[in-house]
Each structure stands twice: as structure tokens, then as C-alpha cells.
Amino acid sequence: MDLLTVSGLGLAERGRVVLAPLSFGQRAGQRLALAGESGAGKSTLLQLIAGLVQPSSGTVHVAGRRVRGPAEVLVAGHPGVAYLSQRSELPQHLRVEQVLRYAQARPAADAPALFALCRIDHLLANRTDQLSGGEQQRVALARLLLGPRSCCCSTSPSRTSTAPTSASSAPCSTM
């Protein structure tokens, strides 16, 4: 069974096709990279998968559970999908260590290796509002990976410069 199943997923706005319907599946442990010209719909597809944008057609299932769009639920998003946007949106005026501790669903023993992987182990005592944009993005990635999500989507994985996240969509459990 696929971890992620996309069936006929498409988006049209004001009579214009933004994303032509597409279908695919992704098994747990696989990574998927999306490549295309600017404006081709890569970020839109990831937002649809994460349940942040309401599709015009089709469905998304994560671990057999349907992802509902914002027109169907009070709070947009899906508990099984983590989405990392181009802006990190970290809480301000907190130490990095605090932000990560609040997000942590994984065993504490996993955290140091994850912090080293994301190249943030030296930033733990710093406040989030004192970090560079790249540092904020790496902290946001670590926060996302510490959570209980089974599928991770990122619109700009290359900004984080970490090898395991070079794909646009990957099962969080592989991290």
C-alpha cells in the first residue's frame, strides 16, 4: 500500500487550469523530487497534498486517510503531512532549543543526530529572531522532522543544504 496516493488531483482558478489533473503513488521510504519551470505548479501541488489549498478535482490520501482541503475542515492541513514553505515562520524571541523541544514527538535520543544533520547543533542557545534566513530554514526543517508526521513536503529543499532533504516530498520516517 502507498503512503501517499494522489488521484486525479487538479486545480483551476477563474476558469484557468493551474494544475492539470495528475495521479501517482509513493510508498513509505521513497523520495520524490518535483522539477519544472517557475510557475509550473510544483508548490501548488505540494500545498494541495498538504491540504492547504482546496483542489478543484481529485483526492489525496496519506496512509489511507483522505486529506481534506480548507473548504472542508476548520483548520487547513493534515496531521500526517508536514509542509515546509519558503518562509520558515518560526516563533520569534524563543531560543532554538525551546522551539525544537515544543515540537518534539520523536525520542529525545534522536534529536542530537537530527540537529547535526540539519547543521543547527551550534544554534540551540540562539534566539530565532537572531538567525539568518538559511539558519531559520534549517531550524524549521528540524522542527518539521521532529514532529509526528509521516510525509514531509518542502517547496525549496535546496535552501536547507542538507543531503537527505534534496527531494521535494519524502516520508519523515526515513529521517
ZIDA-V137076 format. One record per residue. RES is the residue in one letter. PHI is phi in whole degrees, 0 to 359 (999 if undefined). Layout:
RES PHI
RES PHI
This chain:
M 999
D 284
L 288
L 239
T 233
V 247
S 233
G 60
L 286
G 209
L 217
A 232
E 229
R 52
G 77
R 252
V 285
V 270
L 219
A 294
P 306
L 218
S 222
F 192
G 231
Q 222
R 279
A 302
G 92
Q 272
R 241
L 226
A 250
L 252
A 232
G 173
E 297
S 301
G 85
A 284
G 111
K 298
S 295
T 299
L 300
L 295
Q 294
L 295
I 299
A 284
G 81
L 269
V 231
Q 280
P 287
S 277
S 211
G 84
T 220
V 232
H 235
V 241
A 52
G 81
R 254
R 293
V 274
R 259
G 278
P 296
A 283
E 251
V 226
L 290
V 245
A 295
G 111
H 226
P 297
G 268
V 238
A 255
Y 235
L 250
S 275
Q 291
R 256
S 286
E 53
L 280
P 300
Q 273
H 64
L 244
R 287
V 306
E 302
Q 293
V 302
L 287
R 296
Y 294
A 272
Q 289
A 244
R 279
P 301
A 303
A 295
D 283
A 300
P 303
A 294
L 294
F 297
A 292
L 301
C 275
R 57
I 234
D 302
H 274
L 256
L 302
A 273
N 281
R 279
T 297
D 282
Q 254
L 269
S 289
G 300
G 294
E 294
Q 299
Q 294
R 292
V 295
A 298
L 296
A 299
R 299
L 298
L 287
L 284
G 285
P 274
R 287
S 257
C 223
C 244
C 237
S 225
T 279
S 219
P 298
S 292
R 294
T 276
S 56
T 244
A 306
P 293
T 252
S 286
A 259
S 279
S 218
A 211
P 294
C 297
S 294
T 277
M 275
